[in-house]
Amino acid sequence: MGTEGEALAVKWLTEKGFSMLHVNWRYSYYEIDIIASLKDVLHFIEVKTRTNKKFGEPEARVDQKKIINLLKAGAAYHYQHPAWKRIQYDVLSVSIQPGNMVDYFFIEDIYAGF
């Protein structure tokens, strides 16, 4: 499910004008699902995918530990690519509905509210 959701996320983000830099970028045991840019902003994007709402909305599965790991991975990436001046941490929720209808919910700049 994760791979399918990430492929849908890449397609959706590309349609919105994002340039994909990396998918499933890893550092140590941390991972960033998608690293993309839009204009002059670098985006670290956590993707959560679900096929039903039995356990709630996909974005509800991004807990404090996941955010901390995303921040650590983002810091490592930024250390390796220091030219980026503006960085944003986002969550993209992908809900695959019956009949393969897909809903997207993009939560931008989660670090600001963390």
C-alpha positions, 0 to 999 in steps of 0.5 A, a space after each residue: 500500500 505504501 508504494 502505491 500511495 507514494 506513486 500516487 503522491 508523486 503523480 499528484 505533487 508533479 501535477 501541482 508543479 513540484 519537482 521530484 528530487 528523491 523518493 524514499 531517501 534514506 539516512 541511517 535508519 531514517 527515511 523521507 518519503 518524498 523530497 521535492 521542490 516548488 519554486 525556491 522551497 525544499 519540501 520534505 514530505 511524509 506520505 500516509 496511505 489508507 484504503 479505509 477509515 477503520 483506524 481514522 484518517 491517514 494523516 492521523 498516523 503521523 505521530 510525534 515520533 514520526 515527526 521527530 524522525 522526519 526532522 532528523 532526516 531533514 536536518 541530515 539532508 540539509 547538511 548535505 545540501 546546504 544551498 537550500 534557504 527555505 525548507 518545509 515539512 509536509 504531510 500528504 494523506 492519500 485515501 484510496 476509496 472504493 472504485 479507485 477514487 483517490 482523495 488527497 489532503 496536503 498539510 503544509 509546514 507541519 513543523 510550524 505547529 509542532 
